[in-house]
Amino acid sequence: MLNDAIWMQRALDLAQLGGGYVVPNPWVGCVIVRDNKLLGEGFHAQYGGPHAEVNAFKDIQDAQGATAYVSLEPCSHTGKTPPCADLLIRQQVSRVVICNLDPNPLVSGQGVAKLEAAGIEVHIGVLARKGELINRRFFYFHRNHRPYITVKYATSADQFIAHPNGDAHLFSNPISQQLVHRLRAEHQAILVGVNTANADNPSLTTRVWPGNSPMRFVLDPQARMDKNLHLLQDEFPTYIFTHEVAKSEGNKHWIALGTENFLQKFMGYCEEKAIQSILIEGGTKTIEAFIRDVEVQEIIHIESTEVLGSGISGPQIHPEESESYKLGTDNRWSIQLGKENLA
Ligand SMILES: NC(=O)c1ccc[n+]([C@@H]2O[C@H](COP(=O)([O-])OP(=O)(O)OC[C@H]3O[C@@H](n4cnc5c(N)ncnc54)[C@H](OP(=O)(O)O)[C@@H]3O)[C@@H](O)[C@H]2O)c1
């Protein structure tokens, strides 16, 4: 029904306001409607905080006979918060419209079963494609039990990522910088190779977009990272993956993966620690290793109009664009989404 799609779109818009504050939880929005009038709305705004349904009912006195639009199947189990399916039953809604079922096979369908057992009409799959897309990292992780990998890099118009001596060049303009920081907040971890760490001295935190900073990972097999870098001196935790060095100094951790199958072992570590998503921010060698040896789900290329003439070449991956935007006058942002996102 057209109204179902309109109200679900509102729930999905709200869901995205959770943005970089709810990782590794999904983005969820909820709208309560009766006689096509809005009674209340809410979204999951903070990891560990109230679910979207709880926030949506917060200011409603009477929801009897209403329809609840929820972008993800209401939970049926007690986690950090009580089950949302029970809340919907208690509030005496007569209909629940759901965008996507919970991807976790152990809980998928159980929220729906609980609602139906209480006599509530349930309709599933409204704007399902849109829901899958906004929660693509969450769905991918729960279906495949490995992190969703996004590669992001910026180049000059002639496809260099840095000056010939390795000095960084800021290709991003303030708009693309904001989008990069938004991406950081939306991923659970961010990763660079040791050359990027040493050359750029990056902080890899989220600063120009609201949201949490991701866990910081560095691939540094020989443990040759400069000790004076922000990554080793600031207050945020950093995880450095090496061949042999294993130690912790405060919240800086060196993890030894051995010399064989380094990247596969790194992925194994992430699977074991349930890392849901990783943003690979370079440089070229690291990006090319991920593209070559690991399945990458999303590639984002920021291309400046500046011409460097010479420098360190960007990754030789020639992404096919599935979307392309102009960001201000001097940046173009193109995205290639994996086939599972485009189906
Ligand atoms: N424009 C941009 O978007 C952007 C982004 C980031 C960086 N950069 C620039 O890129 C330059 C650095 O790029 P880069 O390609 O030289 O280096 P890099 O990718 O930053 O680091 C490469 C090093 O990381 C380790 N490493 C990476 N992947 C590995 C794997 N799969 N297995 C084992 N070790 C792995 C290796 O260290 P070992 O050599 O010790 O084995 C490797 O030599 C810098 O100049 C920086 O300014 C540009």
The ligand as an ORCA input file, in Angstrom:
! r2SCAN-3c Opt
* xyz 0 1
  N      45.352      9.718     -1.260
  C      44.958      8.748     -0.439
  O      43.794      8.357     -0.408
  C      45.974      8.114      0.453
  C      45.534      7.324      1.523
  C      46.473      6.707      2.310
  C      47.811      6.848      2.029
  N      48.213      7.636      1.002
  C      49.645      7.768      0.678
  O      50.077      6.451      0.369
  C      51.480      6.354      0.646
  C      51.727      5.001      1.285
  O      51.220      3.994      0.455
  P      52.020      2.645      0.217
  O      51.307      1.875     -0.840
  O      53.443      2.971      0.029
  O      51.945      1.922      1.619
  P      50.793      1.430      2.626
  O      49.764      0.657      1.897
  O      50.373      2.545      3.484
  O      51.647      0.465      3.552
  C      52.231     -0.678      2.949
  C      52.945     -1.514      3.958
  O      52.001     -1.992      4.925
  C      52.263     -3.375      5.187
  N      51.190     -4.137      4.538
  C      50.151     -3.656      3.835
  N      49.376     -4.675      3.398
  C      49.944     -5.809      3.834
  C      49.625     -7.183      3.701
  N      48.548     -7.588      3.045
  N      50.444     -8.082      4.234
  C      51.529     -7.681      4.902
  N      51.882     -6.392      5.075
  C      51.096     -5.469      4.559
  C      53.592     -3.680      4.523
  O      54.590     -3.325      5.442
  P      56.114     -3.881      5.333
  O      56.699     -3.202      4.145
  O      56.770     -3.473      6.612
  O      56.018     -5.370      5.146
  C      53.545     -2.740      3.326
  O      54.778     -2.450      2.738
  C      51.820      7.515      1.531
  O      52.641      8.390      0.811
  C      50.502      8.187      1.838
  O      50.616      9.600      1.869
  C      47.321      8.268      0.222
*
